[in-house]
Amino acid sequence: MRLFKFLSVGCLSLISLASHAETVNGLYQVFEPVSNQTPEERNQATLRALDTLVLRLTGDAKAAQNPSLAAVRKDPQQIILQYGYDAGPPESLKVDFDPASTDRALRSAGLSLWSANRPSILGWWLNDSVEGSSLVGDGQASAAPLRRAAQHRGLALHLPLADLSEQIVATAPNLEGTDPAPLQAASERYAADALLAVHAKEEGGQWHGTWRLWLGDQREQGTAQGADPAALADAVMLAASQRLAPRFVAKPGLASEQLLEVQGMNLERYAALSRLLEPFAGQLQRVDADRVLYRVNGSADQLKAQLALAKLQEVPAGEAPAPAPQTPPAVDGAAPVAAPAPAPTANLRFRW
């Protein structure tokens, strides 16, 4: 039981496994722009912040209107820790929601939550304006609206350096094309889970964007618009979050109990796996050397998508399962040793 020795160290929270998925911080802190600091504007901004939070945590655009949340919408203060104002720009009401009471309220309403462990996204964003065409890079001022929008929608966004080699690749045809190969080759240095390609144009005082999203075998695309770059960025990030969430959030009534075996475990990997399985109420059932067995609640597809964030590989169906524990031989004069209970068979098997 080598893994049990690892667990006895008691320092799981101090160790993290390097993987492409990220823990998105600040999920329960929402900034909502305001035009003034009057009580009426504050109340309206608080409701908008609640709607933003519910959408951020569930990925469901209709969740905030769930009748079971009526009491919370009537009195949001019951799940708010504090609020204040941020000078911006833009000037915003900053609302800090209490994670425990918020999660409890949403789960009581029958809503499933998207965990803070989310895919890292590399954003290739090309702006076309009257001043010319430019690729948004990590250290540029034009990156600020994209970062704010990603935080607002609960996404782990990264931007490329936008050096000369990347500017050559991030052209309008490549960003709007159906073949991600050119961008994937340029993205290898960043090791992100997903690619988001956006071609934004300023036309007639409005901003319009064509976007494409690639995550594994998932391909999404769409268009968005906004009054300015910040509004367009928020619209694109909202669309991206709504396309990603169904892959990771188990809808009520669709989840089922699964037995998950993971091979190649050690202390670091146990800590990472525990975080990955939080949305699925993972319960450790058995430890056998470097193999663990979990009982989880969710659909097989969503579990596979979540595990893929940590680059776990599914064990082929034809590969032999873990050997059953053997009964130690009886010693002369000693009572016979009872045979260990047979291990339940996992219907999902992965390895590091």
C-alpha positions, 0 to 999 in steps of 0.5 A: 500500500505504497500510496497510503504511505504517501497520504500519511504525509499530510501535505497534499495541499502543498503539492501540485502537479504540473498540467495544462489545466488551471485553477481559475482564481477569483471565480466568486469575485465579480466586477460590474460596471456602474455609471454612478454610486447611487443605491439604485445603481448599486442594487441593479449592479448587484443583480447583474453580478449575481447573474454573471456569477451564476452563469460563470459557475454553471455555464447555463444562460438560463440558470439565473432565472431558475425559480428555486433561486428567486429568494436569492435574487430577492435578497442577494446579500445572503450570499455576499461577503462584501462589496465595494467600488473599483475605480477601473477603468471602467468604474465598477461595483466589486462584489465578493460572494461567499463560495460556500453559501453560493454553492449551497444555494445553486446545488439546492436549486438543482444546478450542477457546477463547473469546477475551478479547474478549467482548460487553459486557452491560448487566444490568437486575437487579430484586430483590424481597425482604421489604424491597421492590423495588429496581433494582440500580444501578452504585454500590450495595452490591447490585452487588458480588455481581453484579460478582463473579459476572460476573468469576467466569464471565468476563463483561463486565458493566455496570450502569445508573445506576438513576436514576428514569427507569430505575426506571420502565422496569425493572419486573417485566413489562418484565424478564420480558416477551418484548419487549426494546424498553422496555429497549433504549430505556433502554439506548441511553445505555450502548451495550452489545452484550447485554442481561441482564434478571433479576427476582430474588425472595426466597421461603422463605429462597431466591432465585429468578430469571427471566432473559432475554438478548438479543444481536443476533438471539439470544434466551435465557431461563431460571430460576435459584436460589441460597441467597443473592443471591451464589449466584443471581448466579453461577447466572445468570452461569453460564447466560448464559456457557454460552448466549453461548459457542457463538456465539463458540467454534468447536467442534473438527471444525466449523471450516473455512478461510475467506477474509475480506475487510475494507474501510475499514481503517486502523491503529486498525482493523487492531489491533482486527481482529487481536484479534478474529481471534485465536480463529480463527488469522487470517493476513494474506494480502493488503493492497490500499489500505484492504482486507485479506484474511485466512485464518481457521479457523472457521465463518461464523456464529461469524466473523460473530458475532465481527465484529459485536462491533466493529460491522462490517457484512457486504457484500451478496452482490451488491456488486462485489468489489475490482478486480483489480490492474492490470498496469503498461504496458510501457516501450519497451526494458524487460522486460515487467512480469509480471502480478500473481497473481490475488487469491483470492476472499473468501467473507466480506466485511465493512466498517467 
